[in-house]
Amino acid sequence: MIVAIRHGGMEYIEFDIKNDVGYKLSEDLSSKIAIENFSDSIRYNKILHEKDIEKHEKAIKQLIDGQKNELRIECRRINQEGKYEWRRYYLTVNEFDENGKGARAVISSLPINELKRLEDSFSMALKQNNITSWFYLPKTGAISGVQNSVFGVINENVTNIDELYQ
């Protein structure tokens, strides 16, 4: 796992939900560093872009409150060079208390700057060429269309595949 973390640009944190302490690996990956008041540290340490802080705090709160046991969010985070980079965070509860609420969680993240650049390029190409893009949403079974035109973005949800051809 250490090799994957080092070479993949992965970030890994163990989160003691009950005591609100995060444990991240040291730079040389040989020891753990405790982050007290972990759920508040994101805001006060100014690690995330200001537009992403609320989204991240909401995810942590959902873990703490037991509303969710698994989450995935994308945020801009300051890297070691002091620049923002996009990261995809995976938050997973891996230990529960006697009441079934999360007691401990694992948080990992991967850099996704290139993916974000590709998404932006794709969106720009759609807009410039007035193309509708269709996406299947597996959770709802719906097909969602996004049409980019000179007038803005139009979102449509299609619940019946035959509607696409009418």
Backbone as numpy.savetxt, mean C-alpha at the origin, in Angstrom:
# Nx Ny Nz CAx CAy CAz Cx Cy Cz
15.99 -14.96 3.84 15.17 -13.78 3.84 16.04 -12.52 3.84
17.16 -12.56 4.53 18.05 -11.40 4.60 18.51 -10.99 3.20
18.86 -11.97 2.37 19.31 -11.68 1.01 18.21 -11.01 0.20
16.97 -11.51 0.34 15.83 -10.93 -0.37 15.60 -9.49 0.07
15.72 -9.22 1.34 15.53 -7.87 1.86 16.60 -6.94 1.31
17.84 -7.37 1.38 18.96 -6.52 0.95 18.90 -6.25 -0.56
18.71 -7.27 -1.37 18.79 -7.12 -2.82 17.49 -6.64 -3.44
16.38 -6.89 -2.80 15.09 -6.52 -3.38 14.60 -5.15 -2.98
15.35 -4.45 -2.14 14.90 -3.15 -1.68 13.69 -3.25 -0.75
13.53 -4.42 -0.17 12.37 -4.67 0.70 12.59 -4.06 2.07
11.50 -3.60 2.65 11.51 -3.11 4.02 10.67 -4.10 4.84
11.10 -4.40 6.04 10.42 -5.41 6.86 10.33 -4.90 8.30
9.10 -4.88 8.84 8.88 -4.42 10.21 7.96 -5.41 10.91
8.31 -5.78 12.12 7.42 -6.55 12.98 6.71 -5.55 13.87
5.39 -5.67 13.98 4.59 -4.70 14.72 3.88 -5.39 15.88
4.27 -5.01 17.10 3.60 -5.48 18.31 2.41 -4.55 18.52
1.24 -4.97 18.05 0.05 -4.13 18.04 -0.36 -3.73 19.46
-0.35 -4.69 20.37 -0.81 -4.42 21.74 0.03 -3.36 22.45
1.34 -3.37 22.22 2.24 -2.41 22.88 2.63 -1.23 21.99
2.11 -1.23 20.75 2.38 -0.15 19.80 3.88 0.07 19.58
4.58 -1.04 19.35 6.02 -0.97 19.10 6.32 -1.68 17.77
7.06 -0.99 16.91 7.51 -1.59 15.67 8.98 -1.98 15.82
9.37 -3.04 15.16 10.77 -3.48 15.19 11.25 -3.59 13.75
12.21 -2.73 13.38 12.77 -2.82 12.04 14.20 -3.33 12.12
14.68 -3.84 11.02 16.05 -4.36 10.99 17.04 -3.22 10.87
18.19 -3.38 11.50 19.26 -2.38 11.43 19.82 -2.34 10.01
20.59 -1.32 9.70 21.18 -1.16 8.36 21.96 -2.40 7.92
22.71 -3.00 8.85 23.50 -4.19 8.49 22.68 -5.48 8.62
21.39 -5.34 8.94 20.44 -6.45 9.04 20.79 -7.47 10.14
21.59 -7.04 11.11 22.03 -7.97 12.15 21.20 -7.89 13.43
20.45 -6.81 13.61 19.68 -6.64 14.85 18.39 -5.89 14.56
17.51 -5.86 15.57 16.24 -5.16 15.44 16.30 -3.85 16.22
15.67 -2.82 15.66 15.60 -1.51 16.30 14.14 -1.26 16.66
13.89 -0.96 17.93 12.51 -0.72 18.39 12.07 0.70 18.03
10.82 0.83 17.58 10.21 2.12 17.29 9.00 2.24 18.21
9.17 2.97 19.31 8.09 3.17 20.28 6.98 4.02 19.65
5.76 3.88 20.15 4.61 4.63 19.61 4.57 4.53 18.09
4.69 3.32 17.61 4.83 3.08 16.17 3.70 3.68 15.35
2.45 3.54 15.83 1.33 4.03 15.03 1.36 5.54 14.84
1.99 6.29 15.75 2.11 7.74 15.60 3.42 8.16 14.95
4.40 7.27 14.91 5.73 7.64 14.44 5.76 8.05 12.97
4.84 7.51 12.18 4.81 7.84 10.75 4.57 9.34 10.56
3.60 9.87 11.30 3.27 11.30 11.18 4.39 12.17 11.73
4.90 11.85 12.91 5.85 12.73 13.57 7.27 12.65 13.02
7.61 11.54 12.40 8.94 11.43 11.81 8.97 11.90 10.36
7.80 12.28 9.85 7.68 12.80 8.47 8.33 11.85 7.46
8.00 10.56 7.59 8.54 9.54 6.72 7.78 9.48 5.39
6.45 9.66 5.47 5.61 9.56 4.29 5.26 10.94 3.74
4.88 10.95 2.48 4.39 12.17 1.83 3.13 12.61 2.58
2.96 13.91 2.74 1.83 14.42 3.54 0.48 13.96 3.01
0.35 13.71 1.71 -0.91 13.25 1.14 -1.19 11.78 1.44
-0.18 11.04 1.90 -0.33 9.61 2.15 -0.42 9.26 3.64
-0.16 10.21 4.51 -0.12 9.93 5.95 -1.47 9.40 6.45
-2.54 10.06 6.06 -3.87 9.66 6.53 -4.22 8.24 6.09
-3.87 7.90 4.85 -4.14 6.56 4.33 -3.39 5.50 5.14
-2.13 5.78 5.45 -1.30 4.84 6.21 -1.82 4.72 7.64
-2.15 5.84 8.26 -2.66 5.81 9.63 -3.98 5.04 9.71
-4.82 5.20 8.69 -6.10 4.47 8.65 -5.84 2.97 8.60
-4.85 2.55 7.80 -4.52 1.13 7.70 -4.02 0.58 9.04
-3.14 1.32 9.70 -2.63 0.88 11.00 -3.77 0.80 12.01
-4.67 1.79 11.98 -5.82 1.79 12.90 -6.72 0.59 12.65
-6.91 0.21 11.39 -7.73 -0.96 11.07 -7.12 -2.23 11.65
-5.79 -2.31 11.64 -5.12 -3.46 12.26 -5.30 -3.44 13.77
-5.07 -2.28 14.36 -5.18 -2.14 15.82 -6.59 -2.46 16.30
-7.59 -1.95 15.58 -8.99 -2.14 15.98 -9.54 -3.51 15.61
-8.74 -4.30 14.90 -9.20 -5.63 14.52 -10.18 -5.64 13.36
-10.31 -4.52 12.65 -11.22 -4.45 11.51 -10.70 -5.26 10.33
-9.41 -5.30 10.16 -8.78 -6.01 9.04 -7.60 -6.81 9.57
-7.34 -7.94 8.92 -6.18 -8.76 9.26 -5.11 -8.71 8.18
-5.50 -8.20 7.01 -4.57 -8.06 5.89 -4.89 -6.81 5.12
-3.88 -6.06 4.77 -4.07 -4.84 4.00 -2.94 -4.67 3.01
-3.22 -3.95 1.94 -2.19 -3.55 0.99 -2.45 -2.10 0.62
-1.45 -1.26 0.79 -1.58 0.15 0.44 -0.33 0.60 -0.30
-0.49 1.66 -1.07 0.64 2.25 -1.78 0.84 3.67 -1.27
2.08 4.01 -0.92 2.41 5.32 -0.36 3.74 5.80 -0.91
3.93 7.11 -0.84 5.23 7.70 -1.13 5.98 7.86 0.17
7.22 7.34 0.18 8.05 7.34 1.39 9.39 7.97 1.07
9.97 8.65 2.05 11.29 9.25 1.86 12.33 8.15 1.93
13.21 8.11 0.91 14.27 7.10 0.90 15.55 7.66 1.54
16.62 6.87 1.49 17.87 7.28 2.15 18.50 8.52 1.53
18.18 8.80 0.26 18.71 10.00 -0.40 17.84 11.24 -0.12
16.76 11.06 0.66 15.89 12.18 0.99 14.85 12.48 -0.06
14.65 11.57 -1.02 13.66 11.76 -2.09 12.50 10.79 -1.86
11.33 11.19 -2.36 10.17 10.30 -2.24 10.26 9.18 -3.27
9.88 7.99 -2.82 9.75 6.86 -3.73 8.42 6.17 -3.41
7.81 5.59 -4.43 6.57 4.84 -4.22 6.91 3.47 -3.65
6.13 3.05 -2.65 6.30 1.72 -2.06 4.92 1.10 -1.89
4.86 -0.21 -2.08 3.63 -0.96 -1.80 3.84 -1.67 -0.47
2.96 -1.37 0.49 3.03 -1.94 1.83 2.03 -3.09 1.96
2.49 -4.16 2.55 1.65 -5.31 2.89 1.64 -5.42 4.40
0.45 -5.37 4.99 0.30 -5.46 6.44 -0.50 -6.72 6.74
0.06 -7.64 7.51 -0.59 -8.92 7.79 -0.50 -9.25 9.27
-1.65 -9.47 9.90 -1.67 -9.92 11.29 -1.25 -11.38 11.31
-0.27 -11.71 12.14 0.21 -13.09 12.20 0.07 -13.71 13.59
-0.48 -12.94 14.54 -0.72 -13.47 15.88 -1.94 -12.75 16.47
-2.84 -13.52 17.09 -4.08 -12.97 17.62 -4.14 -13.15 19.13
-4.86 -12.24 19.80 -5.04 -12.36 21.25 -6.21 -13.29 21.56
-6.54 -13.42 22.85 -7.61 -14.34 23.29 -8.99 -13.91 22.78
-9.14 -12.64 22.38 -10.42 -12.14 21.87 -10.50 -12.18 20.34
-9.45 -12.70 19.71 -9.44 -12.79 18.26 -8.96 -11.55 17.55
-8.52 -10.55 18.31 -7.97 -9.33 17.71 -6.49 -9.51 17.44
-5.98 -8.74 16.49 -4.57 -8.82 16.16 -3.68 -8.41 17.32
-2.66 -9.20 17.60 -1.70 -8.88 18.64 -0.35 -8.50 18.03
0.00 -9.16 16.94 1.27 -8.88 16.25 1.01 -8.92 14.75
1.80 -8.13 14.02 1.66 -8.08 12.57 3.04 -7.96 11.92
3.08 -8.30 10.68 4.28 -8.13 9.86 3.94 -7.09 8.80
4.82 -6.14 8.64 4.66 -5.11 7.61 5.87 -5.19 6.70
5.62 -5.36 5.43 6.72 -5.37 4.46 6.36 -4.40 3.35
7.38 -3.91 2.68 7.12 -3.02 1.55 8.16 -3.24 0.48
7.74 -2.95 -0.73 8.61 -3.07 -1.90 8.56 -1.76 -2.68
9.68 -1.37 -3.30 9.66 -0.16 -4.12 8.87 -0.42 -5.41
8.01 0.53 -5.79 7.20 0.36 -7.00 7.28 1.60 -7.89
8.37 2.34 -7.85 8.51 3.53 -8.69 8.29 3.23 -10.16
8.89 2.16 -10.64 8.78 1.83 -12.07 7.34 1.51 -12.44
6.64 0.79 -11.58 5.23 0.48 -11.82 4.42 1.77 -11.91
4.67 2.72 -11.02 3.95 3.99 -11.03 4.24 4.78 -12.30
5.49 4.75 -12.78 5.83 5.42 -14.03 5.07 4.79 -15.20
4.98 3.46 -15.20 4.24 2.77 -16.26 2.75 3.11 -16.20
2.17 3.15 -14.99 0.76 3.53 -14.84 0.51 4.93 -15.38
1.41 5.87 -15.05 1.26 7.24 -15.54 1.35 7.30 -17.06
2.29 6.56 -17.64 2.45 6.51 -19.10 1.21 5.93 -19.75
0.67 4.86 -19.16 -0.53 4.21 -19.68 -1.71 5.18 -19.63
-1.90 5.86 -18.50 -3.00 6.81 -18.36 -2.88 7.95 -19.36
-1.66 8.44 -19.55 -1.45 9.53 -20.50 -1.76 9.07 -21.92
-1.35 7.86 -22.27 -1.64 7.33 -23.61 -3.14 7.18 -23.83
-3.87 6.72 -22.81 -5.32 6.60 -22.92 -5.95 7.97 -23.16
-5.51 8.95 -22.40 -6.08 10.29 -22.51 -5.79 10.90 -23.87
-4.56 10.78 -24.33 -4.18 11.37 -25.61 -4.90 10.74 -26.79
-5.25 9.46 -26.67 -5.87 8.74 -27.77 -7.36 8.49 -27.58
-7.95 9.07 -26.52 -9.37 8.93 -26.23 -9.80 7.45 -26.25
-9.11 6.63 -25.47 -9.36 5.19 -25.43 -10.02 4.83 -24.10
-10.96 3.89 -24.16 -11.57 3.36 -22.94 -10.83 2.10 -22.53
-10.49 2.01 -21.27 -9.79 0.85 -20.73 -10.74 0.12 -19.78
-10.81 -1.20 -19.91 -11.72 -2.01 -19.09 -10.93 -2.84 -18.10
-11.41 -2.92 -16.86 -10.76 -3.68 -15.81 -11.76 -4.60 -15.15
-11.37 -5.83 -14.89 -12.21 -6.77 -14.16 -11.91 -6.64 -12.68
-12.96 -6.48 -11.87 -12.81 -6.33 -10.42 -13.25 -7.63 -9.76
-12.29 -8.51 -9.41 -12.65 -9.84 -8.92 -13.46 -9.85 -7.63
-13.28 -8.88 -6.75 -14.03 -8.88 -5.49 -15.52 -8.69 -5.72
-15.88 -7.86 -6.70 -17.29 -7.57 -6.94 -17.83 -8.30 -8.16
-16.94 -8.81 -9.01 -17.37 -9.46 -10.24 -17.75 -8.48 -11.31
-17.50 -7.18 -11.09 -17.88 -6.16 -12.05 -16.72 -5.87 -13.00
-17.08 -5.31 -14.13 -16.09 -4.82 -15.08 -16.20 -3.31 -15.05
-15.09 -2.64 -14.85 -15.08 -1.19 -14.72 -14.37 -0.60 -15.92
-14.98 0.40 -16.51 -14.37 1.06 -17.65 -13.96 2.46 -17.30
-12.80 2.85 -17.77 -12.33 4.21 -17.57 -12.08 4.79 -18.95
-12.85 5.81 -19.28 -12.67 6.47 -20.56 -12.02 7.80 -20.32
-10.90 8.03 -20.94 -10.21 9.30 -20.82 -10.53 10.12 -22.06
-11.07 11.29 -21.84 -11.40 12.16 -22.95 -10.94 13.57 -22.62
-11.14 14.46 -23.55 -10.74 15.84 -23.32 -11.59 16.49 -22.23
-12.72 15.89 -21.90 -13.60 16.44 -20.88 -13.34 15.88 -19.50
-12.42 14.95 -19.37 -12.12 14.38 -18.07 -12.28 12.88 -18.08
-12.38 12.29 -16.90 -12.45 10.84 -16.75 -13.88 10.44 -16.45
-14.36 9.45 -17.18 -15.70 8.92 -16.96 -15.55 7.50 -16.46
-16.09 7.19 -15.30 -16.04 5.83 -14.76 -17.38 5.16 -14.96
-17.36 3.93 -15.45 -18.57 3.14 -15.62 -18.35 1.80 -14.95
-19.38 1.25 -14.34 -19.32 -0.12 -13.84 -20.30 -0.96 -14.62
-19.84 -2.07 -15.13 -20.68 -2.98 -15.89 -20.74 -4.29 -15.11
-21.94 -4.69 -14.74 -22.08 -5.93 -13.98 -22.44 -7.10 -14.88
-22.84 -6.85 -16.10 -23.19 -7.90 -17.04 -22.32 -7.72 -18.28
-21.57 -8.73 -18.63 -20.64 -8.65 -19.77 -21.36 -8.27 -21.06
-22.64 -8.66 -21.21 -23.39 -8.34 -22.42 -23.60 -6.84 -22.58
-23.55 -6.10 -21.46 -23.72 -4.64 -21.53 -22.61 -3.99 -22.33
-21.46 -4.63 -22.41 -20.34 -4.07 -23.15 -20.63 -3.99 -24.66
-21.52 -4.86 -25.13 -21.76 -4.96 -26.56 -23.08 -4.36 -26.98
-23.78 -3.65 -26.09 -25.07 -3.03 -26.44 -24.89 -1.59 -26.83
